[in-house]
Amino acid sequence: MLQKIYEDLGITPEVYVLGEEILKELNPRFDEIDKVAEINQLKVLKALQDCKVSEACLLGTTGYGYNDIGRDTLEEVYAKVFHTEDALVRPQITCGTHALALALMSNLRPGDELLSPVGKPYDTLEEVIGIRDSKGSLKEYGISYSQVDLLPDGGFDYDNIAKAINEKTKLVTIQRSKGYQTRPTLSVTRIGELISFIKKIKPDVICMVDNCYGEFVETIEPTDVGADMVVGSLIKNPGGGLAPIGGYIAGKKECVENAAYRLTSPGLGKEVGASLGILSSFYQGLFLAPTVTAGALKGAIFAANLFERAGFSVVPNSIESRHDIIQAVTFGTPEGVVSFCEGIQKAAPIDSFVTPEPWDMPGYDSKVIMAAGAFVSGSSIELSADGPIKPPFAVYFQGGLTWQHAKFGILTAYQSVKNAGLID
Ligand SMILES: *Cc1c(COP(=O)(O)O)cnc(C)c1O
């Protein structure tokens, strides 16, 4: 009966059966993911209970937002979940890049140096830092930047990291997810090793982790292994698909305070910022985030196995351990990238009837195709994919609010690539 429903939705019996075969082998890994989700679900629940979240917390304030009990309690909940002294969780933080920029700009002063010991940061941070010249960058404010790339095998270049740390080094930024690069994603344990090495050389340096796409993939977070700050977006994992906007910074009291005074104003800090009735989606999204993340993770592993078997190179591969929800598939041809994205779009709950096309997006040096049919515009915890139309013609995809939808999306993408004649 299920096969018939899939057939009505455009999945041929051959593709359906292949998917089922692969899934049978994945059961032990899926069981492990469910265990992680269970631990994280209880962690979030306990935080909500310990902070005595009440019905009143779900309401909002307007105007200045003084004494917004829901906002203040939510920040306590985040601090509990990430085991930090404090947190800033706001709808006024517009996206992940904004949260990261805020954390950097508020904790660095003219004359300080920022170090990335894990290679090039996420594209949008290049303009924040001033790697690419940009108005208002850290560089314009006299904050310098140095970078140590990972070794060819993905390891940390400890010798050069030690050399790069100097009297000006104030903050070290560590990106957990590979983002849209081919380097491996860092496990929380490896992040911990890097932080201990750095703190041994300079104990008072601030270690910040860009936590985007990594939240709830493991049972521990970077703040459990020495990070002073974790930063991320609420339209990725921790928003659980329900938060329509927002970002967070969780960490040491002083780091979070600095960020709050920068977000609002010196003297005002965390005391203002009306929540405008948006908080129930933040609370409920956080509550759902562990299981939503688990579904996305299963989808990524399923896709890796399906497309690897069809002969494409996939990063991470079919058996590697996972530390974020992103999956890359290299097609080697523009047609592969386009047909994959068409399949993802076709499987979306919103805008499934439109056909995505490659276009010249600002900030990119080639045409890019994006597939997203999301309830929250641009949300990448929902099933979404994109790929630049240039060699090696790889597509990056992530998300899926439920495992069942991720599975259907991946089967539809596979069918689309197959229908384009790219799979024997
Ligand atoms: C998504 C992402 C960002 C930026 O977040 P936006 O919400 O797109 O601004 C930064 N770093 C990493 C690793 C990301 O995945």
The ligand as a Gaussian input file, in Angstrom:
#p B3LYP/6-31G(d) Opt

LIG

0 1
 C       24.052000      29.360000       8.181000
 C       25.371000      29.592000       8.748000
 C       25.794000      30.880000       9.092000
 C       25.008000      32.121000       8.802000
 O       23.695000      32.054000       9.157000
 P       22.572000      32.898000       8.359000
 O       21.373000      32.672000       9.180000
 O       22.494000      32.309000       6.989000
 O       23.008000      34.309000       8.338000
 C       27.042000      30.997000       9.677000
 N       27.833000      29.935000       9.889000
 C       27.467000      28.686000       9.546000
 C       28.387000      27.529000       9.802000
 C       26.224000      28.474000       8.962000
 O       25.850000      27.239000       8.644000

